[in-house]
Amino acid sequence: MISYDVNDVQFAENEINDPFAQAFVLALKEVYAEYEGMLTEANFDGLIHNSLRHITAQLERAVLQKRFSQLGGLQFDKDLRCIVSYYTGITKRTIRGEFARLLQMASLLNLERVSEVMDYWGENSGQVTWRLTPSEVRKVLGYVAMQSTQRAVY
């Protein structure tokens, strides 16, 4: 089970030996390889997007149940970008919609302070449509608040 409540040493170790994203992508490659040659391109793309909806839903649930340190938020963002990159390379259709909520969670986890959310939310959101509910935003921002409090103690 991957932890995102990491300190400096654990984060540095994760840089060397990625505990999640690389293994996850490798497992996905193995699963999809069995179907790639058997299905038409359109059907393979459909399989990718149907499985992607399920995978992102599972990842979202996991994120909302985990604890995050500041460095853990950075690690999650890095892991997520690795997975997004993999999917971008194997499908012709855009995957932005499937990953929108997770990418927004990653953005929130990388805020220094809760007050920074106003730089992205509401009138300042520009063309971005927030897909997280207010309660989900509060839950994720709770991690940011804990991080700010922990930094203030040091």
C-alpha positions in Angstrom: 0.0 0.0 0.0 1.5 3.3 -1.1 1.8 6.1 1.5 1.6 9.8 0.6 2.4 10.9 4.1 6.1 11.0 3.4 9.1 12.9 4.8 12.2 14.2 3.0 14.0 10.8 3.2 11.0 8.8 1.9 10.4 11.3 -0.9 14.1 11.0 -2.0 13.8 7.2 -1.9 10.6 7.4 -4.0 12.6 9.4 -6.6 15.0 6.4 -6.9 12.6 3.5 -6.5 9.1 4.6 -7.5 6.8 2.6 -5.2 3.6 3.0 -7.3 3.4 4.6 -10.7 6.0 2.7 -12.6 4.7 -0.7 -11.3 1.1 0.4 -12.0 1.9 1.4 -15.6 3.8 -1.8 -16.1 0.8 -3.9 -14.9 -1.5 -1.9 -17.2 0.8 -2.5 -20.2 0.6 -6.3 -19.5 -3.2 -6.3 -19.3 -3.8 -4.1 -22.4 -1.2 -6.0 -24.4 -3.4 -9.1 -24.4 -6.2 -7.2 -26.1 -4.4 -4.8 -28.4 -3.8 -7.3 -31.2 -7.2 -8.9 -30.8 -9.4 -5.9 -31.0 -10.0 -3.3 -33.7 -8.4 0.1 -33.0 -11.9 1.6 -32.2 -12.7 -1.3 -29.8 -9.3 -1.2 -28.2 -9.8 2.6 -27.6 -13.2 1.8 -26.1 -11.7 -0.7 -23.8 -9.1 1.8 -22.7 -11.6 4.5 -21.9 -14.1 2.2 -20.2 -11.4 0.8 -18.0 -10.0 4.2 -17.4 -13.3 5.5 -16.0 -13.2 2.6 -13.4 -9.5 3.1 -12.6 -9.9 6.9 -12.0 -13.0 6.3 -9.8 -10.9 3.9 -7.7 -8.0 6.3 -7.5 -10.3 9.1 -6.5 -11.8 7.1 -3.6 -8.3 6.2 -2.5 -7.1 9.8 -2.5 -10.1 10.9 -0.4 -9.2 8.3 2.2 -5.4 8.9 2.4 -3.3 11.3 4.4 -0.9 13.5 2.6 2.2 15.4 3.6 3.4 18.3 1.5 5.9 16.1 -0.2 3.2 13.4 -0.5 1.2 15.9 -2.5 4.1 16.3 -4.8 4.6 12.6 -5.1 0.9 12.1 -5.9 1.2 14.7 -8.7 4.2 13.0 -10.1 2.5 9.6 -10.0 -0.6 10.9 -11.6 1.4 12.6 -14.4 3.2 9.3 -15.1 -0.2 7.5 -15.4 -1.7 10.3 -17.6 1.4 10.2 -19.8 1.0 6.4 -20.3 -2.7 6.7 -21.3 -2.0 9.6 -23.6 0.4 7.4 -25.5 -2.0 4.5 -26.0 -5.2 6.1 -27.0 -6.2 8.4 -29.9 -9.0 10.1 -27.9 -8.4 12.7 -25.2 -8.3 11.4 -21.6 -8.5 14.9 -20.0 -12.0 14.4 -18.8 -11.3 11.1 -17.1 -8.4 12.6 -15.2 -9.9 16.1 -14.5 -11.0 15.4 -10.9 -7.7 13.7 -10.0 -5.7 16.5 -11.5 -7.7 19.0 -9.6 -7.1 17.1 -6.4 -3.4 17.1 -7.1 -3.5 20.9 -7.7 -5.2 21.4 -4.3 -2.7 19.1 -2.5 0.1 21.2 -3.9 -1.1 24.5 -2.4 1.0 26.0 0.3 -2.0 27.4 2.2 -5.7 26.9 2.1 -6.2 30.6 1.3 -4.5 30.0 -2.1 -7.5 28.1 -3.3 -9.2 31.4 -4.1 -6.5 31.9 -6.8 -8.1 28.9 -8.6 -11.7 28.7 -7.5 -14.8 30.8 -8.3 -14.2 34.0 -10.2 -10.5 33.3 -10.6 -11.1 29.8 -12.2 -11.1 31.3 -15.7 -12.1 28.6 -18.2 -11.6 25.8 -15.7 -14.7 24.0 -14.7 -14.2 22.5 -11.2 -15.5 18.9 -11.1 -15.0 18.4 -7.4 -17.9 19.0 -5.1 -17.4 21.6 -2.4 -17.2 18.9 0.2 -14.5 17.1 -1.7 -12.6 20.4 -2.1 -12.9 20.9 1.7 -11.7 17.4 2.4 -8.6 17.8 0.2 -8.0 21.3 1.6 -8.0 19.7 5.0 -4.7 18.1 4.1 -3.3 21.4 3.0 -4.5 23.0 6.3 -2.8 20.2 8.3 0.4 20.7 6.2 0.4 24.5 6.9 -0.1 23.8 10.7 2.7 21.3 10.8 5.1 23.7 9.0 4.2 26.4 11.4 5.1 24.2 14.4 8.6 23.7 13.1 
